[in-house]
């Protein structure tokens, strides 16, 4: 978790994000990394600096081979949780990202791609 947060912050700085935008995206990444561990049984993250002039950004792709998300619409609803949390992780991360996509199916794992643009 700590390495993910540090690396995302480093990429956000490279992309030219200010402190507030760095913090927002690090928070979103932390939420999804935690979900990948807690619900996906672990996985990996691919990180990249992206440039589509005149914009710079950071794209993250979290991938796990866990059970998948059975009811994605419910999982994105604030307050919905299958664990002990407040149920703000997926929806909160989506709000803190410029682009957010989830690919999942029961028994197929989950792939979450999120991008934040400067």
SULHU-V392362 format. One record per pair of residues at least 6 apart in sequence whose ideal C-beta (glycine too) atoms are under 6 Angstrom apart, sorted by the first residue. I is the first residue (numbers start at 1). J is the second residue. Records with the same first field share a line. If there is no record, write none. Layout:
I = J ; J
This chain:
1 = 33
4 = 29 ; 33
5 = 26 ; 30
7 = 47
8 = 26 ; 29
9 = 22 ; 26
11 = 47 ; 49 ; 58
12 = 22 ; 25 ; 58
14 = 49
15 = 49 ; 56 ; 57 ; 58 ; 118
16 = 56 ; 118
17 = 118
24 = 96
25 = 116
28 = 93 ; 96 ; 97
29 = 60
31 = 89 ; 93
32 = 62 ; 93 ; 112
35 = 89
36 = 43 ; 62 ; 64
40 = 64 ; 66 ; 110
41 = 66
43 = 63 ; 64
44 = 63
45 = 60 ; 62
46 = 61
47 = 60
48 = 59
50 = 57 ; 59
55 = 117
56 = 118
57 = 115 ; 116 ; 117
58 = 116
59 = 115
60 = 114
61 = 113
62 = 112
63 = 111
64 = 109 ; 110
65 = 109
66 = 109
68 = 104 ; 105 ; 106 ; 107 ; 108 ; 109 ; 110
69 = 75 ; 104 ; 110
70 = 106
74 = 80
75 = 90
76 = 90 ; 91
78 = 88 ; 91
79 = 87
80 = 87
81 = 87
94 = 100
97 = 114 ; 116
98 = 115 ; 116 ; 117
99 = 115
100 = 114
101 = 113
102 = 112
103 = 111
104 = 110
